[in-house]
């Protein structure tokens, strides 16, 4: 009986430890990311599943470093960068992050409103306004300790993509063989999609969000302190961060894998290769996989968008407010953190406005990917430098496998950005 209790208690203990890592990982599978993964499956079948397997340890490594910087110092990434690097380096990165996040918010709102229209019909622009206002009001008026559980519950919407796969016919032997032994092509379109998957999976806004949420938890949980102040908490807290990040990023990549799998098993064999948006992928599923698969895919777009938009707006707000040395916290009221909430409001409203401007969502995604790439490389180099600096981290510098995976992720993103630039120039 005791051993049986242990079997059930251990998973429950692990689930209780999940926090910033879970929400961060789930937010990575936003409607824009779903569009990229859908394109990968529709155009190359199971041929790009290997990219998700490859990026998992690298993504987990760099996100763990971000979380540890927040946990050890009790400060967000922008706050640490502002303290240790010149403004000429940090300001352009934060401005570009803000621009990329706003474009991404617009693209996500467009995808979500299209998905709502597919499900119930009606005017998509009205849905865009409603969704944008819901996300905005939740962040501004719901206290942090009540808002965080809402984000955690929204992660369940991503299981829709697991359900979609099992509502379709999948040749699992081919899935395994093509994932482990992929046929890699150097065709320009193939390379561009690989770059797109890498850039979608490892995104700068996730860096700022996870570090900031560790800082939020320090302020919100009385027993928790920055490790540089309470080093005796190190073993417990670092273990929690490790479990949280590994499971959160694992959850993210499993869902990404299933999104590619869904379109690879349905759209690719049907000859439907030209998928431009996540909503198009959902619509194309209906005649092939049926209404149930279509509904799951469409509802997943809406659910993950409701999770991702607050993370996009919030991560930009943390970065800008910290750089300005202003209060930056979701647990503060709008009046006591005017600059922080002001960025959230402005970013969300501009995102809604861009959706009315007639901007091409595909071009918006491309520009967002390019800007994210420009931001990611110098930012990741700065992260690796800070995480190995005793000036920043004291006795808690990052080494071993985490440091290795962090540098490998930095190298991958550098190659990704160079490739993106070369392919677009050609």
C-alpha positions, 0 to 999 in steps of 0.5 A: 500500500505504501509503495502504491501511495508513492507512485501517486504522490511523486507525480503530484509533487512534480506537478505542484513544482511546475510554475514559470516553466510550464506556462513559458513552454506552453506559450511557445506554441502560440498561433504563429508557431502553430502556423509554422509547424503546420507548414512543416507537416503539410509540405514535408510530411514527417520529414521535419519531426527531427527538428523538434527532437533536436531543439528540446535539450537546447531550448531547455538549457537556455530557458533553465539559464534564464530561470536561474538568473532570475532566481539567483539575482532576484532581478529580471533579465533587462534589469541585470543587463541594465546593471552590467552592460552599456545602454547602447547594447541593451536599448536596441535589443529591448526596442527590437524585442518590443517591436517583434512582440507587437507584430507577433501579438497582431499575427496571433490575434489574426489567427485566433479571430480567423479560428473563431470565425471558422467555428461560429462564423461572424465578423473576424475583426470584432473577435480580434477586438474582443480577444485583445480586450479579454487578454488586456483586462485579465493582465491589468485587473486580475491579481497575479496569484489569481491570474497565474492559475488561469494561465496554467489551466489554459495550457490544457488547451494544447492537448487538443493537438494530441487529440487531433492526432488520435482522431487521424490515421497515423503510420507510427512506424514511419513516424519513428523511422523518419524522425530518427533517420531523416532525409535532410535536404538543402533545398531553399524552402526546406532550409527556410522551414527548418530555420522557421521551426528553430526560430519559433521554438527558441524565442527571446520573449520566452527568456524574459518571461521565465526569468521575470516569473521567477522574480514574481514568485520570490516576491509572492511566496514568503518562504522564497528568496533570491539565492544570492541572499539565501544560499541555503535554499539553493538545493531545493530551489535549483531542483524545482527550477530544473524539474519545472523547466525540463517538464515545461519545455518537454510539454511544449515540444511534445505539442509541437511534435503533435502539430507537425504530426497532425498535418503530416498525417492528413494534409501532406498525403492529401496533396494539400501543401500550401498552408499559410496560417494556422486557421488554414490548417484547421479548415483544411483538416475538416474534409480530410479528418472530419469535424472532430479533428477540425474542431480540436485544432481550431479550439487549440488555436484559440486556447493557446493564443489566450495564453500566448498574448499575455506572455508576449505583452508581459515579457515586453513590459518586464523588459521595458520597465526594468530597463527604465528602472521602474516597478515591473510586476503583475502583482502590483496595481496598475497605478503603482506600476504605470510604466509596466502596465502602460507597455502591456496596454500599448503593445496589445492595442497596437497589436489589435490595430495592426490586425485592422491595417490589412497587414499580411499575416505571413509577412508579419510572421516573417518580419517577427522571425527576422527581428527575433533572430536579430535579438536572440543571438546577442541576447543569448551571448549576454545570457551565457556571459551573465550566467557564468559571471561571479559578479552577477551570479555569485557562487551560483554560476552555471556550468556542466550540461546546462552551460553546454546546452546553452552554448549549443542553443546560442550556436544554433540560433547564430547559424539560424539567423545567418541562414535566414539572411542568406536565404532571403538575400538569394 
